[in-house]
Amino acid sequence: MTTHILGTGRSGPPPASVVTDLPFKPQLVRAVFRDVTSLHVSRPAAWAAASVTRTVLTEIIDGARSAAAEEARKRLTPKDLISAIDRNVEVEVGSAWYLHSPTFHGLMGELRNADGALVSLRERRGTRTPSGVAGAHRFEAGVRRLLGSRGVRAVPAMVRDLDGIASVFLTDLARDAARVVREGGVKRFGTVGLVVPGEPAPALAPPLEDSLLALSTRRGDGRTVGGDDVLAAVTMQLFGDLRQRAIAEAAEMTRNTSVN
């Protein structure tokens, strides 16, 4: 028996206070979805995706803020972003952005082809710019609002990187939500395994909670991305405590916005 978490149907307009709290507006979310799928996007799906993106960016900003605070700074710089990711592997999202940002060039390491020749950064990027990277500029206003809500400012390069990470993450989330609709459920879950050379492999991760497993079997028609589909996509994109919090906050926000 599956446990239904979010409805996929349409509901009345959300309370103004709830929408105001979302730095990434549902209209922007729908624009991102249109870049990757022709499926209809329900209101709960747009609200859920906006909420999840806010949760992820908030975690990154808070980690960068802690790194800056160690140097008594309130203005975030790209090195604070690097510190946030180094300290919390759960926030290493939107990785397609890393090839397009000077902040991460020194961290990508060398890549060689089958003949041993060094693969240039241009070759690694490919000939086509991912839609999430191309559309990153759309997120600047939301990023600045989120920074302000956390009591910090950021240099332009840091804002650019947060733009890119948010855009690429939401694009990947939209793509996976559409895949959930097409495939009728989740085929994989986001996981991470850390292995130290010379030490035995860690034990297998604990089984997923029933609330997450419930998302693996889809309900609804095959033409609409619903709220549950977005949450199912979250299980593919995120892991650990961040995944739990993102799902819980999106579910709560969607419940609130479903009240006329």
Backbone hydrogen bonds, N-H to C=O, Kabsch-Sander energy under -0.5 kcal/mol:
donor,donor_aa,acceptor,acceptor_aa,energy
4,H,2,T,-0.6
18,V,15,P,-0.6
19,V,15,P,-1.8
20,T,16,A,-2.4
21,D,17,S,-1.1
22,L,19,V,-1.5
25,K,23,P,-0.7
28,L,25,K,-0.7
29,V,25,K,-2.1
30,R,26,P,-2.5
31,A,27,Q,-1.7
32,V,28,L,-2.0
33,F,29,V,-2.4
34,R,30,R,-2.3
35,D,31,A,-0.9
35,D,32,V,-0.8
36,V,32,V,-0.7
36,V,33,F,-1.3
37,T,33,F,-2.1
40,H,223,R,-2.2
42,S,40,H,-0.6
42,S,225,V,-2.4
46,A,42,S,-2.1
47,W,43,R,-2.7
48,A,44,P,-2.5
49,A,45,A,-2.5
50,A,46,A,-2.2
51,S,47,W,-2.4
52,V,48,A,-2.6
53,T,49,A,-2.2
54,R,50,A,-1.9
55,T,51,S,-2.4
56,V,52,V,-2.4
57,L,53,T,-2.5
58,T,54,R,-2.6
59,E,55,T,-2.0
60,I,56,V,-1.9
61,I,57,L,-2.9
62,D,58,T,-2.7
63,G,59,E,-1.9
64,A,60,I,-2.4
65,R,61,I,-2.8
66,S,62,D,-2.0
67,A,63,G,-1.7
68,A,64,A,-2.4
69,A,65,R,-2.4
70,E,66,S,-1.1
71,E,68,A,-1.6
72,A,69,A,-1.8
73,R,68,A,-2.1
76,L,74,K,-0.7
76,L,153,R,-3.4
80,D,77,T,-1.6
81,L,77,T,-1.1
82,I,78,P,-2.1
83,S,79,K,-2.0
84,A,80,D,-2.3
85,I,81,L,-2.1
86,D,82,I,-2.6
87,R,83,S,-2.1
88,N,84,A,-1.0
91,V,88,N,-1.7
92,E,89,V,-1.5
93,V,91,V,-2.1
97,W,94,G,-2.1
98,Y,95,S,-1.2
99,L,95,S,-0.5
99,L,96,A,-0.5
100,H,97,W,-2.0
101,S,98,Y,-0.9
104,F,101,S,-1.3
105,H,101,S,-0.5
105,H,102,P,-0.8
107,L,104,F,-1.5
108,M,104,F,-0.8
108,M,105,H,-0.7
113,N,117,A,-2.4
116,G,113,N,-2.0
119,V,111,L,-3.8
120,S,118,L,-0.6
124,R,120,S,-2.2
125,R,121,L,-2.1
126,G,122,R,-1.3
133,V,130,P,-0.6
134,A,130,P,-2.5
135,G,131,S,-2.0
136,A,133,V,-1.4
138,R,135,G,-1.5
139,F,136,A,-2.0
140,E,137,H,-1.3
143,V,139,F,-2.5
144,R,140,E,-2.6
145,R,141,A,-2.0
146,L,142,G,-2.4
147,L,143,V,-2.6
148,G,144,R,-2.3
149,S,145,R,-2.1
150,R,146,L,-1.1
150,R,147,L,-0.7
151,G,148,G,-1.4
152,V,147,L,-2.2
153,R,74,K,-1.8
155,V,76,L,-2.6
158,M,155,V,-0.8
159,V,155,V,-2.1
160,R,156,P,-2.6
161,D,157,A,-1.9
162,L,158,M,-2.5
163,D,159,V,-2.7
164,G,160,R,-2.5
165,I,161,D,-2.7
166,A,162,L,-2.5
167,S,163,D,-2.6
168,V,164,G,-2.7
169,F,165,I,-2.6
170,L,166,A,-2.5
171,T,167,S,-2.2
172,D,168,V,-2.5
173,L,169,F,-2.6
174,A,170,L,-2.6
175,R,171,T,-2.3
176,D,172,D,-2.4
177,A,173,L,-2.4
178,A,174,A,-2.2
179,R,175,R,-1.7
180,V,176,D,-2.3
181,V,177,A,-1.7
182,R,178,A,-2.3
183,E,179,R,-3.0
184,G,180,V,-1.2
185,G,180,V,-1.2
186,V,216,S,-0.9
190,G,235,T,-4.7
195,V,193,G,-0.6
199,E,196,V,-2.3
212,L,209,E,-0.9
213,L,209,E,-2.5
214,A,210,D,-2.2
215,L,212,L,-1.2
216,S,213,L,-1.6
217,T,214,A,-0.8
218,R,184,G,-1.9
218,R,216,S,-0.5
225,V,40,H,-3.5
226,G,224,T,-0.7
227,G,7,G,-0.8
230,V,226,G,-1.6
231,L,227,G,-2.0
232,A,228,D,-2.5
233,A,229,D,-1.9
234,V,230,V,-1.7
235,T,231,L,-1.4
236,M,232,A,-0.6
236,M,233,A,-0.9
237,Q,233,A,-1.7
238,L,234,V,-2.8
242,L,239,F,-0.5
243,R,239,F,-1.0
244,Q,240,G,-1.8
245,R,241,D,-2.7
246,A,242,L,-2.6
247,I,243,R,-2.4
248,A,244,Q,-2.4
249,E,245,R,-2.8
250,A,246,A,-2.1
251,A,247,I,-2.5
252,E,248,A,-2.3
253,M,249,E,-2.5
254,T,250,A,-2.4
255,R,251,A,-2.1
256,N,252,E,-2.1
257,T,253,M,-2.2
258,S,254,T,-1.2
259,V,256,N,-1.1
260,N,258,S,-0.6
